[in-house]
Amino acid sequence: MARIAVIGAGMGAMSAAARLAVAGHQVTVYERSETFGGSVGRHARDGFAFDTGPSLLHLPAVYRDLFVKTGKEPLERCVTLTQVDPASRHVFADGTAVSLPNASRAGVVAALDTSLGGGAGERWGAFLDRAGETWDRSRRPLLEEPLRPDRQVLARDPYPAQVRRRLLRPARQAATVAEIGAWELADPRLAALLDGYALSYGLDPLHAPASAALLPYMEETFGSWYVIGGLRALAQAVYERCLARKVEFVFGAEVVRIVEKDGRAAGVELADGTVAEAGHVVLGARPHPGLMPRQDLRRDGDVAAGPGPEGGGAAGRFLVLLSLSGARPADAVHRTLVHPADGAAEREAVFGGRPAEHPTVTVLRPDDPSTRPDAAHEAVTLMATVAPHGPVDWTDAALRARYADTLIDAAGAAVPGLRDRVLHAEVRTPAETATETGAEGGSVPPPALAGAGGGYLHAGNRTRVPGLLLAGGWSHPGGGLAHAGMSGALVAGLIVEGDGFRGSR
């Protein structure tokens, strides 16, 4: 049995901690804040409650596996999962709208054909077929096994783009999300639909590789799930599973340095000067030079920084948490996306370090009694992807108020009479995210993607320092609840089985 120090109590770190404890290791988690969950937070006021991080769970099998592997109680005995149906509603700038059913390819195609016409459903269905091939080609090396040293398997884009032959001009193939929308989907509303998936993960459609097609494929194939009590209830369940497996948590404990001895990680030093020895250290936060024992650490395979996670293009989240008078209508949709007329202008602003004048706004209206004081009120969350704190001063009170009004105005297309129902509005920006999670600029890590020469891969779970491993959204396979859970499984496998571990089968 080895002593293992885990830095951070985010979802990836806790997933690793629970698995390692079950394997017989003595695990201590050091968390700089006073609570667990990382970005999976909850805000409560006057009987209203809101998720402040992720709001829906995709690929619930990741957490089902965690609970099966770490105890007798399966996930569904610890939290209540409900499928969101329709999975999403989309309101476009021309006034058309479409509701997409949950986990039904045929239903999505039919809905698009009915609402958008012109063969829209057929084109989206053909795109999902190609996205399915992308999933099949990249699923295992991208998600289910540690990042390979022979990175070429993920440097090439697995998306089978259509070849467009043109008279007297070279043939062309889509290499980015934006090009898929323009050349293959051939409808600005379908392009906006695809762009919305990329933006929701903090990806710039103009540069994100075509392999990002697997993101809508995952959602539309495996479904969207809501946890009663919000995603914070899932974080609570993972935390309690850790406690049940004798994982020790030390809150308010900032790790300032990873201790190195004889060429390997040997423990952690806290801000108060305390040194805790350990046989392995799991870093569940974004690596930075002051913390790391060596400043020349690179990810497995030494992938150079590109246009993705390590090469810029980071994004954050702007939230408006609305306490509303009036009951939630029975036919209200859980998630609605209101798309702007000019998606290109939004992309240029968000990834150019400016507030977008007309952002894509996600409207969340959970049918969950725990979110409201009674049936005569409703809790609604508005969310937009924005530039991080730094390029934009999200502490500026006037800007915060003005941008909240922008989101409320846009959301009126999804919730008629919204502004007249507002009792209270709470604004949360990347500045709050940075303060609470320590993420630079309040950036949210995107998922890892194949293609673009490896520029959208994250740091590998193994490092050049023996005994030091990386878990969570800033490491392989990247951001998102499911991806964080996968990283925890990979780290636990590497410690328990050694460098020969190749992932679960």
C-alpha positions as CSV (number, residue, x, y, z in Angstrom):
1,M,0.0,0.0,0.0
2,A,1.4,3.4,-1.1
3,R,0.7,6.9,0.2
4,I,-0.8,9.0,-2.6
5,A,-1.2,12.8,-2.5
6,V,-3.9,14.2,-4.7
7,I,-3.9,17.9,-5.5
8,G,-7.4,19.3,-6.0
9,A,-10.8,17.9,-5.3
10,G,-12.3,18.3,-8.8
11,M,-14.2,15.5,-10.5
12,G,-11.2,13.9,-12.2
13,A,-9.1,14.0,-9.0
14,M,-11.9,12.5,-6.9
15,S,-12.5,9.8,-9.5
16,A,-8.9,8.8,-9.3
17,A,-8.8,9.0,-5.5
18,A,-11.8,6.7,-5.1
19,R,-10.4,4.1,-7.5
20,L,-6.9,4.2,-5.9
21,A,-8.4,3.8,-2.4
22,V,-10.3,0.7,-3.5
23,A,-7.0,-0.7,-4.8
24,G,-5.6,-0.5,-1.3
25,H,-3.7,2.8,-1.4
26,Q,-3.8,5.4,1.4
27,V,-5.1,8.6,-0.4
28,T,-5.1,12.2,0.9
29,V,-6.7,15.0,-1.2
30,Y,-5.4,18.5,-0.7
31,E,-7.9,21.2,-1.8
32,R,-7.1,24.9,-1.8
33,S,-10.8,25.9,-1.3
34,E,-13.2,24.9,1.4
35,T,-15.2,22.4,-0.7
36,F,-15.1,19.7,-3.3
37,G,-16.2,19.5,-6.9
38,G,-14.0,22.0,-8.7
39,S,-16.1,23.8,-11.3
40,V,-19.2,21.7,-10.4
41,G,-20.7,24.3,-8.0
42,R,-24.1,25.4,-6.7
43,H,-25.5,28.8,-5.9
44,A,-28.5,29.1,-3.6
45,R,-30.5,32.2,-2.6
46,D,-34.0,32.6,-1.0
47,G,-35.1,29.1,-1.9
48,F,-33.7,29.2,-5.5
49,A,-30.7,27.0,-6.5
50,F,-28.6,27.0,-9.6
51,D,-25.7,25.0,-11.1
52,T,-22.7,27.2,-11.6
53,G,-20.8,24.7,-13.7
54,P,-21.9,21.9,-16.0
55,S,-25.7,21.5,-16.1
56,L,-26.1,18.2,-18.0
57,L,-24.3,14.9,-18.0
58,H,-23.3,13.1,-21.2
59,L,-21.9,9.6,-21.3
60,P,-23.2,8.7,-17.8
61,A,-21.6,5.3,-18.3
62,V,-18.3,6.9,-17.1
63,Y,-19.8,7.5,-13.7
64,R,-21.7,4.3,-13.6
65,D,-18.4,2.5,-14.1
66,L,-16.8,4.5,-11.3
67,F,-19.5,3.6,-8.8
68,V,-19.6,-0.1,-9.9
69,K,-15.8,-0.3,-9.5
70,T,-15.6,1.5,-6.1
71,G,-18.5,0.0,-4.1
72,K,-21.7,-1.9,-3.8
73,E,-24.1,0.9,-4.5
74,P,-24.5,1.7,-8.2
75,L,-24.8,5.3,-9.4
76,E,-28.6,5.3,-9.7
77,R,-28.9,4.5,-6.0
78,C,-26.8,7.6,-5.1
79,V,-28.4,10.1,-7.5
80,T,-31.5,10.4,-9.6
81,L,-30.8,10.6,-13.3
82,T,-33.5,11.7,-15.7
83,Q,-33.2,11.9,-19.5
84,V,-33.9,15.4,-20.9
85,D,-36.4,15.2,-23.7
86,P,-36.3,17.1,-25.9
87,A,-32.6,17.2,-25.6
88,S,-32.5,20.8,-26.8
89,R,-34.5,23.4,-28.6
90,H,-32.9,25.8,-31.1
91,V,-34.2,29.2,-32.0
92,F,-32.6,30.8,-35.1
93,A,-32.2,34.4,-36.1
94,D,-34.8,34.0,-38.9
95,G,-37.5,33.0,-36.5
96,T,-37.4,29.3,-37.2
97,A,-37.1,26.9,-34.3
98,V,-36.6,23.2,-33.8
99,S,-36.8,20.8,-30.9
100,L,-34.4,17.8,-31.1
101,P,-35.5,14.6,-29.3
102,N,-33.1,12.9,-26.9
103,A,-30.9,10.0,-28.2
104,S,-33.0,9.4,-31.4
105,R,-31.2,9.8,-34.7
106,A,-34.4,9.2,-36.7
107,G,-36.3,11.7,-34.5
108,V,-33.6,14.4,-34.9
109,V,-33.7,13.9,-38.7
110,A,-37.5,14.1,-38.8
111,A,-37.6,17.2,-36.6
112,L,-35.0,19.0,-38.8
113,D,-36.8,18.1,-42.0
114,T,-40.2,19.3,-40.6
115,S,-38.9,22.5,-39.1
116,L,-36.2,23.6,-41.5
117,G,-37.2,21.8,-44.7
118,G,-35.0,21.6,-47.8
119,G,-33.5,18.3,-46.9
120,A,-32.0,19.6,-43.7
121,G,-32.6,16.4,-41.7
122,E,-31.0,14.3,-44.4
123,R,-27.9,16.4,-44.5
124,W,-27.6,16.4,-40.7
125,G,-28.1,12.6,-40.7
126,A,-25.4,12.1,-43.2
127,F,-23.1,14.3,-41.2
128,L,-23.9,12.2,-38.1
129,D,-22.9,9.1,-40.0
130,R,-19.5,10.6,-40.7
131,A,-19.3,11.8,-37.1
132,G,-20.0,8.2,-36.1
133,E,-17.0,7.0,-38.1
134,T,-15.0,9.7,-36.4
135,W,-16.1,8.3,-33.0
136,D,-15.2,4.7,-34.0
137,R,-11.8,5.7,-35.3
138,S,-10.7,7.8,-32.4
139,R,-12.7,6.6,-29.4
140,R,-10.1,4.3,-27.9
141,P,-6.9,6.3,-28.3
142,L,-8.6,9.6,-27.6
143,L,-10.7,8.6,-24.6
144,E,-10.1,5.2,-23.2
145,E,-6.3,4.8,-23.0
146,P,-3.4,7.0,-21.9
147,L,-2.0,9.4,-24.5
148,R,0.3,7.4,-26.8
149,P,3.9,8.4,-27.3
150,D,3.3,7.7,-31.0
151,R,1.0,10.7,-31.3
152,Q,0.6,10.3,-35.0
153,V,-2.5,8.2,-34.4
154,L,-4.2,11.3,-33.0
155,A,-2.4,14.0,-35.1
156,R,-4.4,13.1,-38.2
157,D,-8.0,14.1,-38.3
158,P,-10.3,11.0,-38.3
159,Y,-13.3,12.9,-39.7
160,P,-14.1,11.4,-43.2
161,A,-14.9,14.7,-44.9
162,Q,-16.8,14.8,-48.1
163,V,-14.6,15.4,-51.2
164,R,-16.0,18.3,-53.1
165,R,-14.8,18.3,-56.7
166,R,-15.0,21.6,-58.6
167,L,-14.6,22.3,-62.3
168,L,-11.2,23.8,-63.1
169,R,-10.5,24.2,-59.4
170,P,-8.9,21.9,-56.8
171,A,-11.2,19.6,-54.8
172,R,-11.8,20.7,-51.3
173,Q,-12.6,18.9,-48.0
174,A,-13.8,20.4,-44.7
175,A,-11.0,20.5,-42.2
176,T,-12.7,22.6,-39.5
177,V,-16.1,22.8,-37.8
178,A,-16.9,26.0,-39.7
179,E,-16.0,24.4,-43.0
180,I,-18.3,21.4,-42.3
181,G,-21.1,23.9,-41.7
182,A,-20.4,25.9,-44.8
183,W,-19.6,23.1,-47.3
184,E,-21.4,20.0,-46.0
185,L,-24.4,21.2,-44.1
186,A,-25.1,24.1,-46.5
187,D,-27.7,25.7,-44.4
188,P,-26.8,28.6,-42.0
189,R,-29.1,27.2,-39.4
190,L,-27.5,23.8,-39.4
191,A,-24.1,25.5,-39.4
192,A,-25.2,27.5,-36.3
193,L,-26.4,24.3,-34.7
194,L,-23.0,22.7,-35.2
195,D,-21.2,25.9,-34.1
196,G,-23.3,25.9,-30.9
197,Y,-21.9,22.5,-30.0
198,A,-18.4,23.6,-30.4
199,L,-18.9,26.9,-28.6
200,S,-20.5,25.1,-25.6
201,Y,-17.3,23.3,-25.1
202,G,-15.2,26.5,-25.5
203,L,-14.0,25.7,-29.0
204,D,-13.6,28.2,-31.8
205,P,-15.5,26.7,-34.8
206,L,-13.2,28.6,-37.2
207,H,-10.2,26.6,-36.0
208,A,-11.4,23.5,-34.2
209,P,-10.7,20.4,-36.3
210,A,-13.4,18.6,-38.1
211,S,-13.0,15.8,-35.6
212,A,-15.1,17.9,-33.2
213,A,-18.0,16.3,-35.0
214,L,-17.9,13.6,-32.4
215,L,-19.2,16.1,-29.8
216,P,-22.7,16.3,-31.3
217,Y,-22.5,12.6,-32.1
218,M,-21.9,11.8,-28.4
219,E,-24.8,13.9,-27.2
220,E,-27.3,12.8,-29.8
221,T,-26.3,9.1,-29.6
222,F,-25.8,8.6,-25.8
223,G,-28.3,11.2,-24.7
224,S,-28.4,14.2,-22.3
225,W,-29.1,13.5,-18.6
226,Y,-30.0,15.8,-15.7
227,V,-29.3,15.0,-12.1
228,I,-32.1,15.9,-9.7
229,G,-30.6,18.4,-7.3
230,G,-28.3,19.6,-10.1
231,L,-24.9,18.3,-11.1
232,R,-23.7,19.3,-7.6
233,A,-25.5,16.2,-6.4
234,L,-23.3,14.1,-8.6
235,A,-20.2,15.8,-7.1
236,Q,-21.6,15.1,-3.6
237,A,-22.1,11.5,-4.4
238,V,-18.5,11.1,-5.7
239,Y,-17.2,12.9,-2.6
240,E,-19.2,10.6,-0.3
241,R,-18.0,7.5,-2.2
242,C,-14.4,8.7,-1.6
243,L,-15.2,9.1,2.1
244,A,-16.7,5.7,2.2
245,R,-13.4,4.3,0.8
246,K,-11.4,6.1,3.5
247,V,-10.0,8.9,1.3
248,E,-8.9,11.8,3.5
249,F,-9.7,15.3,2.5
250,V,-7.8,18.4,3.7
251,F,-9.6,21.6,2.7
252,G,-8.1,25.1,2.8
253,A,-4.8,23.4,2.0
254,E,-3.0,25.1,-0.9
255,V,-0.2,23.1,-2.4
256,V,2.7,25.4,-3.4
257,R,5.2,22.8,-4.6
258,I,5.5,19.2,-5.6
259,V,8.4,17.8,-3.8
260,E,11.0,15.8,-5.8
261,K,13.5,13.4,-4.3
262,D,15.9,11.2,-6.2
263,G,14.4,12.1,-9.5
264,R,10.8,11.3,-8.7
265,A,7.8,13.0,-7.1
266,A,7.9,12.3,-3.3
267,G,5.2,14.5,-1.8
268,V,3.7,18.0,-1.6
269,E,4.5,21.2,0.3
270,L,1.7,23.3,1.6
271,A,1.5,27.0,1.9
272,D,2.1,26.8,5.7
273,G,5.4,25.0,5.0
274,T,4.1,21.5,5.9
275,V,5.5,18.7,3.7
276,A,3.5,15.6,3.2
277,E,5.4,12.6,1.8
278,A,3.9,10.4,-0.8
279,G,4.8,7.6,-3.1
280,H,2.8,9.1,-5.9
281,V,1.4,12.6,-6.5
282,V,-1.7,13.1,-8.7
283,L,-2.2,16.7,-9.9
284,G,-5.8,17.5,-10.5
285,A,-5.3,21.1,-11.5
286,R,-3.7,22.9,-14.5
287,P,0.1,22.5,-14.2
288,H,2.1,25.7,-13.8
289,P,5.9,26.2,-13.5
290,G,5.9,27.3,-9.8
291,L,4.2,24.1,-8.8
292,M,6.0,21.6,-10.9
293,P,9.3,20.1,-9.9
294,R,10.7,20.6,-13.4
295,Q,9.7,23.5,-15.7
296,D,10.4,21.6,-18.9
297,L,7.6,19.1,-18.4
298,R,5.8,18.2,-21.6
299,R,2.9,15.8,-22.2
300,D,3.3,12.3,-23.4
301,G,4.6,12.2,-26.9
302,D,6.0,15.8,-26.6
303,V,3.2,17.3,-28.7
304,A,4.1,20.9,-29.3
305,A,1.6,23.6,-28.3
306,G,-0.8,24.4,-31.2
307,P,-4.0,26.4,-31.7
308,G,-5.9,24.4,-29.1
309,P,-5.7,24.0,-25.3
310,E,-2.0,24.9,-24.9
311,G,-1.8,27.3,-27.8
312,G,-4.4,29.9,-26.9
313,G,-8.1,30.2,-27.8
314,A,-9.3,29.7,-24.2
315,A,-12.8,30.7,-23.3
316,G,-14.9,31.1,-20.2
317,R,-18.5,31.2,-19.1
318,F,-20.8,34.1,-18.4
319,L,-23.9,33.1,-16.3
320,V,-27.0,35.0,-15.3
321,L,-28.9,33.1,-12.6
322,L,-32.5,34.3,-12.6
323,S,-35.0,33.9,-9.8
324,L,-38.4,34.3,-11.5
325,S,-42.0,34.8,-10.3
326,G,-44.6,32.5,-12.0
327,A,-44.6,28.8,-12.4
328,R,-42.6,26.8,-14.9
329,P,-44.9,25.9,-17.8
330,A,-45.5,22.2,-18.2
331,D,-44.3,22.4,-21.8
332,A,-41.1,24.3,-21.1
333,V,-37.9,22.9,-22.6
334,H,-35.0,22.1,-20.3
335,R,-32.4,23.5,-22.7
336,T,-32.9,26.1,-25.4
337,L,-30.1,27.7,-27.5
338,V,-30.8,31.1,-29.0
339,H,-28.5,31.6,-32.0
340,P,-27.4,35.0,-33.3
341,A,-27.6,36.1,-36.9
342,D,-23.9,36.6,-37.2
343,G,-22.0,33.6,-35.8
344,A,-18.7,34.8,-37.4
345,A,-18.9,38.1,-35.4
346,E,-19.4,36.1,-32.2
347,R,-16.5,33.9,-32.8
348,E,-14.2,36.8,-33.6
349,A,-15.2,38.5,-30.4
350,V,-15.0,35.6,-28.0
351,F,-11.7,34.3,-29.3
352,G,-10.3,37.8,-30.0
353,G,-10.7,38.8,-26.3
354,R,-13.9,40.9,-26.6
355,P,-17.5,40.6,-25.4
356,A,-19.7,39.5,-28.3
357,E,-22.4,41.9,-29.1
358,H,-24.8,39.1,-30.0
359,P,-23.8,35.8,-28.3
360,T,-25.3,32.4,-28.5
361,V,-27.3,32.1,-25.3
362,T,-28.2,28.8,-23.7
363,V,-31.3,28.9,-21.6
364,L,-31.7,26.3,-18.9
365,R,-35.1,25.6,-17.2
366,P,-34.8,22.4,-15.2
367,D,-38.0,20.7,-14.0
368,D,-36.7,20.2,-10.5
369,P,-38.5,21.2,-7.4
370,S,-35.2,21.6,-5.5
371,T,-34.3,24.6,-7.7
372,R,-37.2,26.8,-6.5
373,P,-39.0,27.7,-3.3
374,D,-42.4,26.5,-4.5
375,A,-44.4,25.8,-7.6
376,A,-45.2,29.5,-8.1
377,H,-41.6,30.3,-9.0
378,E,-38.9,29.2,-11.4
379,A,-35.1,29.2,-11.5
380,V,-33.6,29.9,-14.9
381,T,-30.0,30.0,-15.9
382,L,-28.6,31.9,-18.9
383,M,-25.2,31.0,-20.2
384,A,-22.9,32.3,-22.9
385,T,-19.3,31.4,-23.9
386,V,-17.1,34.5,-23.5
387,A,-13.5,35.5,-23.5
388,P,-11.7,34.8,-20.3
389,H,-10.9,37.3,-17.5
390,G,-7.8,39.3,-18.4
391,P,-8.5,40.1,-22.1
392,V,-11.9,41.3,-20.7
393,D,-12.2,42.9,-17.3
394,W,-15.2,40.9,-16.0
395,T,-15.0,42.6,-12.6
396,D,-16.2,45.8,-14.3
397,A,-19.7,46.3,-12.7
398,A,-21.1,48.3,-15.7
399,L,-19.9,45.7,-18.2
400,R,-21.4,42.8,-16.1
401,A,-24.8,44.6,-15.8
402,R,-24.8,45.5,-19.5
403,Y,-23.9,41.9,-20.6
404,A,-26.4,40.4,-18.3
405,D,-29.0,42.6,-20.0
406,T,-27.8,41.3,-23.4
407,L,-28.4,37.7,-22.4
408,I,-31.8,38.5,-20.9
409,D,-32.9,40.2,-24.0
410,A,-31.8,37.3,-26.2
411,A,-33.4,34.8,-23.9
412,G,-36.7,36.4,-24.4
413,A,-37.0,34.4,-27.6
414,A,-37.1,31.3,-25.5
415,V,-39.0,32.6,-22.4
416,P,-41.6,35.1,-23.5
417,G,-42.1,37.9,-20.9
418,L,-38.9,36.9,-19.2
419,R,-37.7,40.3,-18.0
420,D,-41.1,41.1,-16.4
421,R,-40.8,37.9,-14.2
422,V,-37.3,38.6,-12.8
423,L,-37.2,38.9,-9.0
424,H,-33.4,38.7,-8.8
425,A,-30.4,38.3,-11.1
426,E,-27.1,36.9,-10.0
427,V,-24.2,37.4,-12.4
428,R,-21.2,35.0,-12.5
429,T,-18.3,35.5,-14.9
430,P,-14.8,34.1,-15.6
431,A,-13.6,36.3,-12.8
432,E,-15.5,34.3,-10.3
433,T,-14.4,31.1,-11.9
434,A,-10.8,32.1,-11.6
435,T,-11.2,33.0,-7.9
436,E,-13.0,29.8,-7.0
437,T,-11.2,27.2,-9.1
438,G,-7.8,28.8,-9.6
439,A,-8.1,28.4,-13.4
440,E,-6.2,31.2,-15.1
441,G,-8.6,33.7,-16.4
442,G,-11.5,31.5,-15.4
443,S,-10.9,29.5,-18.6
444,V,-12.8,26.2,-19.0
445,P,-10.8,23.3,-20.5
446,P,-12.2,22.0,-23.8
447,P,-12.2,18.3,-24.5
448,A,-9.2,16.8,-26.4
449,L,-9.6,16.4,-30.1
450,A,-7.7,14.4,-32.7
451,G,-6.4,16.2,-35.8
452,A,-4.7,19.6,-36.3
453,G,-1.3,18.0,-35.8
454,G,-2.1,17.2,-32.2
455,G,-2.7,20.8,-31.3
456,Y,-6.0,20.0,-29.5
457,L,-4.5,17.4,-27.2
458,H,-3.9,18.0,-23.6
459,A,-1.1,17.1,-21.3
460,G,-0.7,13.3,-21.0
461,N,-1.5,11.6,-17.7
462,R,2.1,10.5,-17.4
463,T,4.8,13.1,-17.0
464,R,8.6,13.0,-17.2
465,V,8.8,13.0,-13.5
466,P,8.3,9.4,-12.2
467,G,5.5,9.2,-9.6
468,L,3.8,12.4,-10.9
469,L,0.5,12.0,-12.8
470,L,-2.1,14.4,-14.1
471,A,-5.9,14.1,-13.8
472,G,-8.8,16.4,-14.6
473,G,-9.9,18.6,-17.4
474,W,-6.5,20.1,-18.1
475,S,-5.0,16.7,-18.8
476,H,-5.8,13.9,-21.2
477,P,-8.6,13.5,-22.4
478,G,-9.6,17.0,-21.6
479,G,-12.5,19.0,-20.2
480,G,-16.1,18.0,-19.6
481,L,-17.6,15.8,-16.8
482,A,-17.3,12.6,-18.7
483,H,-13.7,13.3,-19.8
484,A,-12.7,14.2,-16.3
485,G,-14.0,10.9,-15.0
486,M,-12.1,9.1,-17.8
487,S,-8.9,10.9,-16.7
488,G,-9.4,9.6,-13.2
489,A,-9.7,6.1,-14.4
490,L,-6.6,6.4,-16.6
491,V,-4.5,7.7,-13.7
492,A,-5.7,5.0,-11.3
493,G,-4.9,2.4,-13.9
494,L,-1.4,3.8,-14.5
495,I,-0.6,3.7,-10.7
496,V,-2.1,0.3,-10.0
497,E,-0.9,-1.5,-13.1
498,G,2.1,0.6,-14.1
499,D,3.3,2.0,-17.4
500,G,2.0,-1.1,-19.1
501,F,-1.6,-0.1,-18.5
502,R,-3.4,0.4,-21.8
503,G,-6.8,1.4,-20.6
504,S,-10.0,-0.5,-19.8
505,R,-11.5,-2.8,-22.4
